[in-house]
């Protein structure tokens, strides 16, 4: 970014620092602390500061389909993370941002930052990132699936396929040969700053357990279920095998009808039966506990 005088008629986008404590991940004992400069994109004006903002991301059904293929054909499945993904892409048009708190140049306190690349919080950031990544993938012979804009594949030298799924900055790569996965990783690392997470353990809150002997993959949401139970103070809820009676039927009439009802329901369990169901799932599945 460059420090410039704000041109007449132009609007300044405000910014702030966001501090976050990352939760513990499998294999990592110490929590991570992160700080990020973000723009207050809600102050941007459609047609002035940005136009299109739509950015596709991989569907859950596509992830499940890939996991099925991995289990069926005993493929290798690894995960990558792009560091500071939204900071890679160029911006279309001029965006002016206030100087970040704590980094104001004293002799130029009336200047603003002219952004050269995208920042988190800008309305157009996700779309610009996807356009950049998609262009890179297609230029390296990976074809885009006609049914999902975030699924890429190519045929390897032995006739098998290499698959890549993109969910914002997370990537799943599957292939029969680990060498093919390393090739894709090397290509990505030349263009983006990557973090190699190795064999996949968790994606979108789902823990993945692989049993190669039985050609099966198990998905677990034990940690998420535990959080929900803690949130509603239901850790000691009594587990039951059938949480709802056979005659019990739900209808749209039971849905909240106003903003007040939606707000109220966000602070209480949906029902004791749902809480019991989640608790029963944890207690009755050995692979989840």
C-alpha positions as CSV (number, residue, x, y, z in Angstrom):
1,X,0.0,0.0,0.0
2,X,1.0,3.6,-0.6
3,X,0.3,6.7,1.5
4,X,-1.4,9.3,-0.6
5,X,-3.7,12.3,-0.3
6,X,-7.3,11.3,-0.6
7,X,-8.6,12.3,-4.0
8,X,-11.6,14.6,-4.1
9,X,-14.9,12.7,-4.1
10,X,-13.3,9.4,-2.9
11,X,-14.4,7.6,0.2
12,X,-12.2,6.1,2.9
13,X,-12.7,2.6,4.1
14,X,-12.0,2.2,7.8
15,X,-10.1,-0.7,9.3
16,X,-9.4,-2.4,12.6
17,X,-7.1,-5.0,14.2
18,X,-8.7,-8.4,15.0
19,X,-7.1,-10.6,17.7
20,X,-7.9,-14.3,17.8
21,X,-6.9,-17.4,19.9
22,X,-6.9,-20.4,17.6
23,X,-8.3,-23.6,19.2
24,X,-6.1,-26.5,19.8
25,X,-5.8,-28.9,16.9
26,X,-4.9,-32.6,16.9
27,X,-1.2,-33.0,17.5
28,X,-0.7,-29.4,18.6
29,X,-0.8,-28.8,22.3
30,X,-0.2,-25.0,22.5
31,X,-3.0,-22.7,21.3
32,X,-2.0,-20.2,18.6
33,X,-2.5,-16.4,18.9
34,X,-3.2,-14.5,15.7
35,X,-3.6,-10.8,14.8
36,X,-5.0,-9.6,11.5
37,X,-5.7,-6.2,10.0
38,X,-9.2,-6.1,8.4
39,X,-11.2,-3.5,6.6
40,X,-14.7,-2.6,7.6
41,X,-16.1,-3.6,4.3
42,X,-19.7,-2.9,5.3
43,X,-19.0,0.7,4.6
44,X,-18.2,0.0,0.9
45,X,-20.8,1.1,-1.6
46,X,-22.0,-1.2,-4.3
47,X,-21.2,0.1,-7.8
48,X,-18.6,2.5,-6.4
49,X,-16.1,0.4,-4.4
50,X,-17.1,-3.0,-5.8
51,X,-19.3,-4.8,-8.2
52,X,-19.5,-8.6,-8.1
53,X,-18.7,-10.3,-4.9
54,X,-19.8,-13.9,-5.5
55,X,-17.1,-16.5,-4.8
56,X,-17.9,-20.2,-5.1
57,X,-16.7,-22.8,-2.5
58,X,-16.8,-26.5,-2.6
59,X,-20.1,-28.2,-1.5
60,X,-20.3,-30.7,1.3
61,X,-21.6,-33.2,-1.1
62,X,-18.4,-32.8,-3.2
63,X,-16.3,-33.4,-0.1
64,X,-18.3,-36.5,0.8
65,X,-18.0,-37.8,-2.8
66,X,-14.3,-37.4,-2.7
67,X,-14.0,-39.2,0.7
68,X,-16.0,-42.0,-0.8
69,X,-13.6,-42.3,-3.8
70,X,-10.7,-42.2,-1.4
71,X,-12.1,-45.1,0.7
72,X,-13.1,-47.1,-2.3
73,X,-9.8,-46.8,-4.2
74,X,-7.5,-46.5,-1.2
75,X,-6.2,-43.1,-2.3
76,X,-3.8,-40.9,-0.4
77,X,-5.5,-37.8,1.0
78,X,-3.6,-34.8,2.2
79,X,-4.4,-31.2,3.2
80,X,-3.0,-27.8,2.4
81,X,-3.7,-24.4,3.8
82,X,-2.9,-21.1,2.0
83,X,-1.5,-18.6,4.4
84,X,-3.1,-15.1,4.2
85,X,-5.0,-16.2,1.1
86,X,-6.9,-13.0,0.5
87,X,-3.6,-11.0,0.5
88,X,-2.4,-12.6,-2.8
89,X,-4.8,-11.1,-5.3
90,X,-4.7,-7.7,-7.1
91,X,-7.5,-5.3,-6.7
92,X,-9.6,-4.0,-9.6
93,X,-10.0,-0.2,-9.1
94,X,-8.6,2.1,-6.3
95,X,-9.5,1.5,-2.7
96,X,-8.5,4.0,-0.1
97,X,-8.2,2.9,3.6
98,X,-7.5,4.9,6.7
99,X,-4.0,4.3,8.3
100,X,-4.1,1.4,10.8
101,X,-4.1,2.3,14.5
102,X,-0.6,2.2,15.9
103,X,1.0,2.6,12.5
104,X,0.1,6.1,11.6
105,X,2.8,8.2,10.1
106,X,3.0,11.3,12.3
107,X,4.0,13.8,9.6
108,X,1.3,12.3,7.2
109,X,-1.6,11.8,9.6
110,X,-4.0,13.3,7.0
111,X,-2.9,10.8,4.4
112,X,-4.7,7.5,3.5
113,X,-3.5,4.1,2.3
114,X,-4.0,3.3,-1.4
115,X,-4.3,-0.5,-1.4
116,X,-2.4,-2.4,-4.1
117,X,-3.7,-5.8,-3.0
118,X,-6.7,-7.1,-1.3
119,X,-7.3,-7.2,2.5
120,X,-9.6,-9.2,4.7
121,X,-12.9,-7.6,5.1
122,X,-13.2,-6.1,1.6
123,X,-16.4,-7.1,-0.2
124,X,-14.5,-8.2,-3.3
125,X,-11.7,-10.1,-1.5
126,X,-13.2,-13.7,-1.8
127,X,-14.0,-13.3,-5.4
128,X,-10.6,-11.9,-6.3
129,X,-8.9,-14.7,-4.5
130,X,-10.9,-17.4,-6.3
131,X,-10.2,-15.8,-9.7
132,X,-6.5,-15.8,-9.0
133,X,-6.5,-19.4,-7.8
134,X,-8.7,-20.6,-10.6
135,X,-6.5,-19.0,-13.2
136,X,-3.4,-20.6,-11.7
137,X,-5.0,-24.1,-11.6
138,X,-6.2,-24.1,-15.2
139,X,-2.8,-22.9,-16.3
140,X,-1.2,-26.0,-14.8
141,X,-3.4,-28.5,-16.6
142,X,-5.9,-29.1,-13.9
143,X,-9.4,-29.2,-15.3
144,X,-12.4,-27.7,-13.5
145,X,-15.3,-30.0,-12.8
146,X,-18.4,-28.9,-14.8
147,X,-20.6,-29.6,-11.8
148,X,-18.6,-27.8,-9.1
149,X,-16.4,-24.8,-9.6
150,X,-14.1,-25.7,-6.7
151,X,-13.3,-29.3,-7.8
152,X,-10.2,-29.7,-10.0
153,X,-8.7,-32.9,-11.4
154,X,-6.1,-34.2,-13.9
155,X,-5.0,-37.6,-15.2
156,X,-1.6,-38.8,-14.0
157,X,1.0,-40.8,-16.0
158,X,-0.3,-44.1,-14.6
159,X,-3.9,-43.5,-15.7
160,X,-5.2,-42.6,-12.3
161,X,-6.6,-39.2,-11.3
162,X,-5.4,-36.5,-9.0
163,X,-8.2,-34.5,-7.3
164,X,-8.1,-31.1,-5.6
165,X,-10.9,-29.5,-3.7
166,X,-10.9,-25.8,-2.7
167,X,-12.8,-24.4,0.3
168,X,-11.7,-20.8,0.6
169,X,-8.0,-21.3,1.7
170,X,-8.3,-25.0,2.6
171,X,-7.4,-27.7,0.0
172,X,-7.8,-31.4,-0.1
173,X,-5.6,-33.3,-2.5
174,X,-6.2,-37.0,-3.3
175,X,-4.2,-39.3,-5.5
176,X,-3.1,-42.9,-5.8
177,X,0.6,-42.0,-5.6
178,X,2.1,-39.6,-3.0
179,X,4.5,-38.5,-5.7
180,X,1.6,-36.9,-7.6
181,X,0.5,-35.1,-4.5
182,X,4.0,-33.7,-4.0
183,X,4.1,-32.4,-7.5
184,X,0.9,-30.5,-7.0
185,X,2.1,-29.2,-3.7
186,X,5.3,-28.0,-5.3
187,X,3.4,-26.1,-8.0
188,X,1.2,-24.4,-5.5
189,X,4.2,-23.5,-3.2
190,X,5.8,-21.7,-6.1
191,X,2.9,-19.4,-6.4
192,X,1.4,-19.1,-2.9
193,X,2.7,-19.3,0.6
194,X,1.5,-22.7,1.7
195,X,1.2,-24.7,5.0
196,X,1.5,-28.4,4.4
197,X,-0.8,-30.1,6.9
198,X,0.1,-33.6,5.8
199,X,-2.5,-36.5,5.8
200,X,-5.9,-35.0,6.4
201,X,-7.2,-35.2,10.0
202,X,-10.0,-32.6,10.0
203,X,-12.0,-30.6,7.5
204,X,-14.8,-28.2,8.1
205,X,-15.2,-29.3,11.7
206,X,-15.3,-33.0,10.8
207,X,-12.6,-35.3,12.1
208,X,-11.6,-37.9,9.6
209,X,-10.6,-41.4,10.7
210,X,-9.3,-43.8,8.0
211,X,-9.4,-47.6,8.2
212,X,-7.5,-48.8,5.1
213,X,-8.0,-52.5,5.9
214,X,-11.7,-52.2,5.7
215,X,-11.6,-49.5,3.0
216,X,-13.7,-47.2,5.1
217,X,-13.6,-43.6,6.4
218,X,-15.3,-42.5,9.5
219,X,-16.4,-38.9,10.1
220,X,-16.6,-37.6,13.7
221,X,-18.0,-34.4,15.1
222,X,-17.4,-35.3,18.7
223,X,-15.7,-31.9,19.5
224,X,-18.5,-29.9,17.9
225,X,-21.2,-32.0,19.7
226,X,-19.4,-31.5,23.0
227,X,-19.3,-27.7,22.5
228,X,-23.0,-27.6,21.8
229,X,-23.8,-29.6,24.9
230,X,-21.5,-27.3,27.0
231,X,-23.1,-24.2,25.6
232,X,-26.5,-25.4,26.8
233,X,-25.2,-26.9,30.0
234,X,-26.3,-30.4,28.9
235,X,-23.1,-32.4,29.6
236,X,-25.0,-34.6,32.1
237,X,-28.0,-35.1,29.8
238,X,-29.3,-38.7,30.0
239,X,-28.5,-40.6,26.8
240,X,-31.3,-42.6,25.2
241,X,-31.4,-44.9,22.3
242,X,-34.4,-43.3,20.6
243,X,-34.6,-39.6,21.5
244,X,-38.0,-39.0,19.8
245,X,-41.1,-41.1,20.0
246,X,-42.2,-42.8,16.8
247,X,-45.4,-40.9,16.7
248,X,-43.7,-37.5,17.1
249,X,-43.9,-35.3,14.0
250,X,-42.2,-31.9,13.3
251,X,-43.9,-29.2,11.2
252,X,-43.2,-25.7,9.9
253,X,-45.6,-24.4,12.4
254,X,-43.0,-25.1,15.1
255,X,-40.5,-22.8,13.5
256,X,-39.9,-19.3,14.9
257,X,-42.3,-16.8,13.4
258,X,-40.7,-13.5,14.5
259,X,-37.2,-12.0,15.1
260,X,-37.9,-12.1,18.9
261,X,-38.6,-15.9,18.7
262,X,-35.4,-16.4,16.6
263,X,-33.4,-14.5,19.2
264,X,-34.9,-16.5,22.0
265,X,-34.3,-19.9,20.4
266,X,-30.7,-19.0,19.8
267,X,-30.1,-19.1,23.5
268,X,-31.9,-22.4,24.4
269,X,-31.5,-25.9,23.1
270,X,-33.8,-26.7,20.2
271,X,-35.4,-29.4,22.4
272,X,-34.3,-31.8,25.1
273,X,-34.6,-34.6,22.6
274,X,-32.1,-33.0,20.2
275,X,-29.6,-32.6,23.1
276,X,-30.1,-36.2,24.1
277,X,-29.7,-37.3,20.5
278,X,-26.3,-35.6,20.3
279,X,-25.2,-37.0,23.7
280,X,-26.3,-40.5,22.6
281,X,-24.3,-40.3,19.4
282,X,-21.1,-39.7,21.5
283,X,-21.8,-42.4,24.0
284,X,-23.0,-45.1,21.7
285,X,-20.2,-44.9,19.1
286,X,-16.8,-46.2,20.2
287,X,-15.0,-44.4,17.3
288,X,-16.5,-41.1,18.5
289,X,-15.4,-41.4,22.1
